[in-house]
Amino acid sequence: MFDVYVLYSPNHKKIYIGYTPDLKSRIDSHNIYSNKGYTKKYRPWVILYTEQFLSKSDALKREKQLKSAKGREFIWNLVKEKHKI
């Protein structure tokens, strides 16, 4: 199984879109273990949205869709709904 996930940084109003075969470890990596990069700068991250897929190729396809303009619009609407911004 592969998870496509969207993280949200309430403190910085940023989103991050990715995929992983191990969601818990990946979230820990973003929030705790990473020593550099985009996600370290905007901690803490909360899980905003996830979807599960049986194949890596389907997960990558969905990740790409969420990174498109329509996908980001969908995500920001979720942020507005869940975080009242």
Secondary structure by P-SEA (a helix, b strand, c coil): ccccbbbbccccbbbbbbccccaaaaaaaaccccccccccccccccccbbbbbccaaaaaaaaaaaacaaaaaaaaaaaaaaccc
